[in-house]
Amino acid sequence: MSGTETAIESNFEDVVTDDFVSDNDADFEFVKITEREKENIASSCPYIQELFEITRLEILQPDAVRCAYASKELGLFHLFLRKSMFESIRKWTNEESERKGKNDISRGKFNAYVGLEIAMSIIRLNDISDFWCKSMFLGQSDFSNVMSRDDFESIRGSLKFYPKYDHDLASVDPLWHSRIMLEHFMKQSANIAVLRGVSSLDENTLRCKARTCARTFMKNKPTRYGIRFYVIVSWFEAYLHTFWDNGSGNKTGISPGAAYCRVFHDLRGVYNGKFDPRLVNPSQPSALLPSILHSLVNSKQY
């Protein structure tokens, strides 16, 4: 095993540069279904009714969730992006800011910056400068009241999600700089709750204008250029349990299954064909999946 492979925690083997999209694909209209309509659908079909009854979201850390709700929005935010991880990102960003000869970023200022970044994903304008524009019908006064544009761009220019640069890793994985944060969020989502019953596999595209091999082009999508992720969500609560990118531009040579098992070690036995159900810790959030897979692959009913 090469040094590059040992340094990589989560990578993908299959390189997908363009998702296939047919010119003849019809446009789909998504309709929101109310709870009453769900009940009507379930009552009309015994099979769907059975799926409804067995599907639920199991909270693995009820005390942590209750404390998060007591702290309101910020508590829920740190439920998935822990304060320790948040402080690590601020530390790495401050190191880069100091290298550029800029001032240190306080905790409150960094929190405000992250809040503005999230607000920008909701209030979309063509350019960053438009949020601080003072012309008529343009600009957002809340942005200028929270932070100056110079401070915002200074923090964004120094933002880092990794402790140090790794040339070997960067040359084969276009998302190497975000792997630590993505894996942290993935683990936290799995540690908070686990899905029971029916789950949905969906795709989501993160709009991206950067010149990166991780970006894909989708001709018939509203967001044509972006980084595509595949997600598993609960059927009812729409809770995101896990996600992973499509591996576009990834040249690490590590399979998607092996990369996923590096994040959730309990799945290594299933992936390598050496699973022992007696060694599974039932308190772990990933305990359910290997047990199910073991039952399926050892079933004699084909």
C-alpha positions as a Markdown table, in Angstrom:
| # | Residue | x | y | z |
|---|---|---|---|---|
| 1 | Met | 0.0 | 0.0 | 0.0 |
| 2 | Ser | 1.4 | 3.4 | -1.0 |
| 3 | Gly | 1.8 | 6.3 | 1.3 |
| 4 | Thr | -0.9 | 8.2 | -0.5 |
| 5 | Glu | -3.5 | 5.5 | 0.2 |
| 6 | Thr | -2.6 | 5.4 | 3.9 |
| 7 | Ala | -3.1 | 9.2 | 4.2 |
| 8 | Ile | -6.5 | 9.1 | 2.6 |
| 9 | Glu | -9.5 | 8.6 | 4.9 |
| 10 | Ser | -12.3 | 8.7 | 2.4 |
| 11 | Asn | -11.9 | 8.5 | -1.4 |
| 12 | Phe | -13.5 | 7.0 | -4.4 |
| 13 | Glu | -12.3 | 4.8 | -7.2 |
| 14 | Asp | -14.8 | 5.4 | -10.0 |
| 15 | Val | -14.1 | 8.6 | -11.7 |
| 16 | Val | -17.3 | 10.3 | -13.1 |
| 17 | Thr | -16.7 | 13.4 | -15.0 |
| 18 | Asp | -20.2 | 13.8 | -16.5 |
| 19 | Asp | -23.4 | 12.3 | -15.4 |
| 20 | Phe | -25.4 | 10.9 | -18.4 |
| 21 | Val | -28.4 | 13.1 | -19.2 |
| 22 | Ser | -30.6 | 12.3 | -22.2 |
| 23 | Asp | -31.9 | 15.2 | -24.3 |
| 24 | Asn | -35.2 | 13.5 | -24.4 |
| 25 | Asp | -35.7 | 13.4 | -20.6 |
| 26 | Ala | -38.9 | 15.0 | -19.6 |
| 27 | Asp | -39.2 | 17.7 | -16.9 |
| 28 | Phe | -40.6 | 16.5 | -13.6 |
| 29 | Glu | -42.7 | 18.5 | -11.3 |
| 30 | Phe | -42.3 | 17.7 | -7.6 |
| 31 | Val | -45.5 | 18.0 | -5.5 |
| 32 | Lys | -45.4 | 18.3 | -1.8 |
| 33 | Ile | -47.6 | 15.7 | -0.1 |
| 34 | Thr | -49.4 | 16.6 | 3.1 |
| 35 | Glu | -49.7 | 14.3 | 6.2 |
| 36 | Arg | -53.4 | 13.7 | 5.5 |
| 37 | Glu | -52.6 | 12.7 | 1.9 |
| 38 | Lys | -49.9 | 10.3 | 3.2 |
| 39 | Glu | -52.4 | 8.7 | 5.4 |
| 40 | Asn | -54.9 | 8.3 | 2.5 |
| 41 | Ile | -52.2 | 6.7 | 0.4 |
| 42 | Ala | -51.2 | 4.3 | 3.2 |
| 43 | Ser | -54.8 | 3.3 | 3.9 |
| 44 | Ser | -55.5 | 2.5 | 0.2 |
| 45 | Cys | -52.6 | 0.0 | 0.0 |
| 46 | Pro | -51.8 | -2.6 | 2.7 |
| 47 | Tyr | -48.2 | -2.8 | 1.7 |
| 48 | Ile | -47.7 | 0.9 | 2.0 |
| 49 | Gln | -49.5 | 0.9 | 5.3 |
| 50 | Glu | -47.1 | -1.8 | 6.6 |
| 51 | Leu | -44.1 | 0.3 | 5.6 |
| 52 | Phe | -45.6 | 3.4 | 7.3 |
| 53 | Glu | -46.0 | 1.4 | 10.5 |
| 54 | Ile | -42.4 | 0.1 | 10.6 |
| 55 | Thr | -40.7 | 3.3 | 9.5 |
| 56 | Arg | -39.4 | 5.6 | 12.2 |
| 57 | Leu | -36.4 | 7.7 | 13.3 |
| 58 | Glu | -34.5 | 6.3 | 16.3 |
| 59 | Ile | -32.8 | 9.0 | 18.3 |
| 60 | Leu | -29.5 | 7.6 | 19.7 |
| 61 | Gln | -28.6 | 10.6 | 21.8 |
| 62 | Pro | -31.9 | 11.9 | 23.3 |
| 63 | Asp | -30.2 | 13.9 | 26.0 |
| 64 | Ala | -27.9 | 15.7 | 23.6 |
| 65 | Val | -30.9 | 16.5 | 21.3 |
| 66 | Arg | -32.9 | 17.9 | 24.2 |
| 67 | Cys | -30.0 | 20.2 | 25.2 |
| 68 | Ala | -29.6 | 21.3 | 21.6 |
| 69 | Tyr | -33.2 | 22.3 | 21.4 |
| 70 | Ala | -32.9 | 24.2 | 24.7 |
| 71 | Ser | -30.0 | 26.2 | 23.1 |
| 72 | Lys | -32.2 | 26.9 | 20.1 |
| 73 | Glu | -30.6 | 27.4 | 16.6 |
| 74 | Leu | -27.0 | 27.5 | 17.7 |
| 75 | Gly | -27.4 | 24.3 | 19.8 |
| 76 | Leu | -28.8 | 22.5 | 16.8 |
| 77 | Phe | -26.0 | 23.8 | 14.6 |
| 78 | His | -23.3 | 22.4 | 17.0 |
| 79 | Leu | -25.2 | 19.1 | 17.2 |
| 80 | Phe | -23.9 | 18.3 | 13.8 |
| 81 | Leu | -20.8 | 20.5 | 13.6 |
| 82 | Arg | -19.3 | 20.1 | 17.1 |
| 83 | Lys | -17.7 | 23.0 | 18.9 |
| 84 | Ser | -14.4 | 21.2 | 18.9 |
| 85 | Met | -14.5 | 20.9 | 15.1 |
| 86 | Phe | -15.6 | 24.4 | 14.8 |
| 87 | Glu | -12.7 | 25.7 | 16.9 |
| 88 | Ser | -10.3 | 23.6 | 14.8 |
| 89 | Ile | -11.5 | 25.3 | 11.6 |
| 90 | Arg | -11.1 | 28.7 | 13.3 |
| 91 | Lys | -7.6 | 27.7 | 14.4 |
| 92 | Trp | -6.5 | 26.7 | 10.9 |
| 93 | Thr | -8.1 | 29.8 | 9.5 |
| 94 | Asn | -6.2 | 32.0 | 12.0 |
| 95 | Glu | -2.9 | 30.3 | 11.1 |
| 96 | Glu | -3.5 | 31.2 | 7.4 |
| 97 | Ser | -4.6 | 34.7 | 8.3 |
| 98 | Glu | -1.5 | 35.2 | 10.4 |
| 99 | Arg | 0.7 | 34.0 | 7.6 |
| 100 | Lys | -0.9 | 36.6 | 5.4 |
| 101 | Gly | -0.2 | 39.3 | 8.0 |
| 102 | Lys | -3.8 | 39.8 | 8.9 |
| 103 | Asn | -5.5 | 40.2 | 12.3 |
| 104 | Asp | -6.6 | 37.2 | 14.5 |
| 105 | Ile | -10.3 | 36.2 | 14.1 |
| 106 | Ser | -12.3 | 36.1 | 17.3 |
| 107 | Arg | -14.8 | 33.4 | 18.1 |
| 108 | Gly | -17.8 | 35.8 | 17.8 |
| 109 | Lys | -16.5 | 37.2 | 14.5 |
| 110 | Phe | -16.0 | 33.8 | 13.0 |
| 111 | Asn | -19.5 | 32.7 | 14.1 |
| 112 | Ala | -20.9 | 35.9 | 12.4 |
| 113 | Tyr | -19.0 | 35.0 | 9.2 |
| 114 | Val | -20.4 | 31.5 | 9.1 |
| 115 | Gly | -23.9 | 32.9 | 9.6 |
| 116 | Leu | -23.5 | 35.2 | 6.7 |
| 117 | Glu | -22.2 | 32.4 | 4.5 |
| 118 | Ile | -25.3 | 30.4 | 5.3 |
| 119 | Ala | -27.5 | 33.4 | 4.7 |
| 120 | Met | -25.9 | 33.8 | 1.3 |
| 121 | Ser | -27.0 | 30.3 | 0.3 |
| 122 | Ile | -30.6 | 31.4 | 1.0 |
| 123 | Ile | -30.5 | 34.9 | -0.3 |
| 124 | Arg | -28.8 | 34.5 | -3.7 |
| 125 | Leu | -27.3 | 37.5 | -5.5 |
| 126 | Asn | -24.9 | 37.5 | -8.5 |
| 127 | Asp | -21.9 | 38.8 | -6.6 |
| 128 | Ile | -20.6 | 39.2 | -3.1 |
| 129 | Ser | -20.4 | 42.9 | -3.5 |
| 130 | Asp | -24.2 | 43.0 | -4.1 |
| 131 | Phe | -24.9 | 42.1 | -0.5 |
| 132 | Trp | -23.2 | 45.3 | 0.7 |
| 133 | Cys | -24.4 | 47.5 | -2.2 |
| 134 | Lys | -26.2 | 50.7 | -1.2 |
| 135 | Ser | -28.0 | 51.3 | -4.5 |
| 136 | Met | -31.8 | 51.3 | -4.7 |
| 137 | Phe | -33.4 | 47.8 | -4.7 |
| 138 | Leu | -30.0 | 46.2 | -4.1 |
| 139 | Gly | -28.0 | 45.2 | -1.1 |
| 140 | Gln | -28.9 | 43.7 | 2.3 |
| 141 | Ser | -28.7 | 46.0 | 5.2 |
| 142 | Asp | -28.4 | 43.1 | 7.7 |
| 143 | Phe | -25.1 | 42.1 | 6.1 |
| 144 | Ser | -23.5 | 45.5 | 6.5 |
| 145 | Asn | -24.8 | 45.7 | 10.1 |
| 146 | Val | -23.2 | 42.4 | 11.0 |
| 147 | Met | -19.8 | 42.8 | 9.3 |
| 148 | Ser | -18.0 | 44.9 | 6.8 |
| 149 | Arg | -17.3 | 43.5 | 3.4 |
| 150 | Asp | -13.5 | 43.8 | 3.8 |
| 151 | Asp | -13.6 | 41.7 | 7.0 |
| 152 | Phe | -15.9 | 39.1 | 5.3 |
| 153 | Glu | -13.6 | 38.7 | 2.3 |
| 154 | Ser | -10.5 | 38.7 | 4.5 |
| 155 | Ile | -11.9 | 35.7 | 6.5 |
| 156 | Arg | -13.1 | 33.9 | 3.3 |
| 157 | Gly | -9.6 | 34.4 | 1.8 |
| 158 | Ser | -8.0 | 32.7 | 4.8 |
| 159 | Leu | -10.6 | 30.0 | 5.4 |
| 160 | Lys | -9.1 | 26.5 | 5.8 |
| 161 | Phe | -10.7 | 23.1 | 6.6 |
| 162 | Tyr | -7.4 | 21.2 | 7.0 |
| 163 | Pro | -4.3 | 21.5 | 9.2 |
| 164 | Lys | -1.6 | 21.4 | 6.5 |
| 165 | Tyr | -1.3 | 21.1 | 2.7 |
| 166 | Asp | -0.7 | 17.6 | 1.4 |
| 167 | His | 0.6 | 17.7 | -2.2 |
| 168 | Asp | 0.3 | 13.9 | -2.9 |
| 169 | Leu | -3.3 | 13.9 | -1.6 |
| 170 | Ala | -4.3 | 17.1 | -3.4 |
| 171 | Ser | -3.1 | 15.7 | -6.7 |
| 172 | Val | -5.5 | 12.7 | -6.7 |
| 173 | Asp | -8.5 | 13.9 | -4.7 |
| 174 | Pro | -10.1 | 17.2 | -5.7 |
| 175 | Leu | -12.1 | 17.4 | -2.5 |
| 176 | Trp | -9.1 | 16.6 | -0.2 |
| 177 | His | -9.4 | 20.0 | 1.5 |
| 178 | Ser | -12.9 | 19.4 | 2.7 |
| 179 | Arg | -12.7 | 15.7 | 3.6 |
| 180 | Ile | -12.2 | 16.3 | 7.3 |
| 181 | Met | -15.3 | 18.4 | 7.7 |
| 182 | Leu | -17.4 | 16.2 | 5.4 |
| 183 | Glu | -16.5 | 13.1 | 7.3 |
| 184 | His | -17.1 | 14.9 | 10.6 |
| 185 | Phe | -20.6 | 15.9 | 9.5 |
| 186 | Met | -21.3 | 12.4 | 8.2 |
| 187 | Lys | -20.3 | 10.8 | 11.5 |
| 188 | Gln | -22.4 | 13.2 | 13.5 |
| 189 | Ser | -25.5 | 12.6 | 11.4 |
| 190 | Ala | -25.1 | 8.9 | 12.0 |
| 191 | Asn | -24.4 | 9.2 | 15.7 |
| 192 | Ile | -27.4 | 11.4 | 16.4 |
| 193 | Ala | -30.1 | 9.1 | 14.9 |
| 194 | Val | -30.5 | 6.0 | 12.9 |
| 195 | Leu | -33.2 | 5.2 | 10.3 |
| 196 | Arg | -35.6 | 2.2 | 10.9 |
| 197 | Gly | -37.8 | 0.9 | 8.2 |
| 198 | Val | -37.9 | 2.7 | 4.8 |
| 199 | Ser | -35.2 | 5.1 | 3.7 |
| 200 | Ser | -34.8 | 7.1 | 0.5 |
| 201 | Leu | -31.8 | 7.4 | -1.7 |
| 202 | Asp | -31.7 | 10.8 | -3.4 |
| 203 | Glu | -29.2 | 13.0 | -5.1 |
| 204 | Asn | -28.3 | 16.6 | -4.4 |
| 205 | Thr | -26.1 | 19.0 | -6.3 |
| 206 | Leu | -24.1 | 21.7 | -4.6 |
| 207 | Arg | -23.8 | 24.7 | -6.9 |
| 208 | Cys | -20.1 | 25.4 | -7.6 |
| 209 | Lys | -18.3 | 27.9 | -9.9 |
| 210 | Ala | -14.8 | 26.8 | -8.9 |
| 211 | Arg | -12.5 | 25.3 | -11.4 |
| 212 | Thr | -12.3 | 21.8 | -9.9 |
| 213 | Cys | -12.4 | 18.3 | -11.3 |
| 214 | Ala | -15.0 | 17.5 | -8.6 |
| 215 | Arg | -17.6 | 19.6 | -10.5 |
| 216 | Thr | -19.9 | 17.9 | -12.9 |
| 217 | Phe | -22.0 | 19.4 | -15.7 |
| 218 | Met | -25.7 | 18.4 | -15.9 |
| 219 | Lys | -27.4 | 19.9 | -19.0 |
| 220 | Asn | -31.1 | 19.5 | -18.0 |
| 221 | Lys | -30.7 | 20.5 | -14.3 |
| 222 | Pro | -31.5 | 23.9 | -12.8 |
| 223 | Thr | -28.0 | 23.9 | -11.3 |
| 224 | Arg | -25.9 | 22.9 | -14.3 |
| 225 | Tyr | -22.5 | 23.0 | -12.7 |
| 226 | Gly | -22.0 | 21.6 | -9.2 |
| 227 | Ile | -20.7 | 18.9 | -7.0 |
| 228 | Arg | -23.1 | 16.0 | -6.8 |
| 229 | Phe | -23.8 | 14.2 | -3.6 |
| 230 | Tyr | -25.9 | 11.1 | -3.0 |
| 231 | Val | -27.8 | 11.0 | 0.3 |
| 232 | Ile | -29.8 | 8.6 | 2.4 |
| 233 | Val | -32.8 | 10.2 | 4.2 |
| 234 | Ser | -35.7 | 9.0 | 6.3 |
| 235 | Trp | -38.9 | 8.5 | 4.5 |
| 236 | Phe | -41.0 | 10.7 | 6.9 |
| 237 | Glu | -38.7 | 13.1 | 8.8 |
| 238 | Ala | -36.4 | 13.8 | 5.9 |
| 239 | Tyr | -33.5 | 13.3 | 8.3 |
| 240 | Leu | -30.2 | 13.1 | 6.4 |
| 241 | His | -28.4 | 10.0 | 7.8 |
| 242 | Thr | -25.4 | 9.8 | 5.5 |
| 243 | Phe | -24.1 | 11.2 | 2.2 |
| 244 | Trp | -21.1 | 10.9 | -0.1 |
| 245 | Asp | -19.9 | 12.6 | -3.3 |
| 246 | Asn | -20.0 | 11.0 | -6.7 |
| 247 | Gly | -16.2 | 10.7 | -6.9 |
| 248 | Ser | -15.9 | 13.0 | -10.0 |
| 249 | Gly | -12.2 | 13.7 | -10.7 |
| 250 | Asn | -11.0 | 11.3 | -7.9 |
| 251 | Lys | -7.9 | 9.3 | -8.9 |
| 252 | Thr | -7.0 | 7.7 | -5.6 |
| 253 | Gly | -7.8 | 4.2 | -6.8 |
| 254 | Ile | -9.8 | 3.4 | -3.7 |
| 255 | Ser | -13.3 | 2.0 | -4.2 |
| 256 | Pro | -16.4 | 3.8 | -2.9 |
| 257 | Gly | -17.1 | 0.9 | -0.6 |
| 258 | Ala | -13.7 | 0.9 | 1.0 |
| 259 | Ala | -13.8 | 4.7 | 1.3 |
| 260 | Tyr | -17.1 | 4.5 | 3.1 |
| 261 | Cys | -15.8 | 1.8 | 5.5 |
| 262 | Arg | -12.9 | 4.0 | 6.4 |
| 263 | Val | -15.4 | 6.4 | 7.9 |
| 264 | Phe | -17.6 | 3.7 | 9.6 |
| 265 | His | -15.2 | 1.0 | 10.7 |
| 266 | Asp | -18.0 | -1.4 | 11.8 |
| 267 | Leu | -18.8 | -2.0 | 8.1 |
| 268 | Arg | -15.3 | -3.2 | 7.3 |
| 269 | Gly | -16.2 | -6.8 | 8.2 |
| 270 | Val | -19.2 | -6.9 | 5.9 |
| 271 | Tyr | -17.2 | -5.3 | 3.0 |
| 272 | Asn | -14.3 | -7.7 | 3.4 |
| 273 | Gly | -16.5 | -10.8 | 3.9 |
| 274 | Lys | -15.3 | -11.4 | 7.5 |
| 275 | Phe | -18.3 | -10.3 | 9.5 |
| 276 | Asp | -19.1 | -11.7 | 12.9 |
| 277 | Pro | -22.4 | -10.5 | 14.3 |
| 278 | Arg | -21.2 | -11.3 | 17.9 |
| 279 | Leu | -18.6 | -8.5 | 17.6 |
| 280 | Val | -21.1 | -5.8 | 16.7 |
| 281 | Asn | -21.7 | -3.2 | 19.4 |
| 282 | Pro | -25.5 | -2.6 | 19.4 |
| 283 | Ser | -25.0 | 0.9 | 20.8 |
| 284 | Gln | -23.1 | 2.0 | 17.7 |
| 285 | Pro | -25.2 | 3.9 | 15.1 |
| 286 | Ser | -23.8 | 1.7 | 12.3 |
| 287 | Ala | -24.6 | -1.6 | 14.0 |
| 288 | Leu | -28.0 | -2.0 | 12.2 |
| 289 | Leu | -26.6 | -1.9 | 8.6 |
| 290 | Pro | -24.0 | -4.7 | 9.0 |
| 291 | Ser | -26.5 | -6.9 | 10.7 |
| 292 | Ile | -29.0 | -6.4 | 7.9 |
| 293 | Leu | -26.3 | -7.0 | 5.2 |
| 294 | His | -25.1 | -10.1 | 7.0 |
| 295 | Ser | -28.7 | -11.5 | 7.1 |
| 296 | Leu | -29.2 | -10.7 | 3.4 |
| 297 | Val | -26.0 | -12.2 | 2.0 |
| 298 | Asn | -26.4 | -15.4 | 4.1 |
| 299 | Ser | -30.1 | -15.9 | 3.1 |
| 300 | Lys | -30.9 | -19.0 | 1.3 |
| 301 | Gln | -34.1 | -17.6 | -0.3 |
| 302 | Tyr | -33.2 | -16.3 | -3.8 |
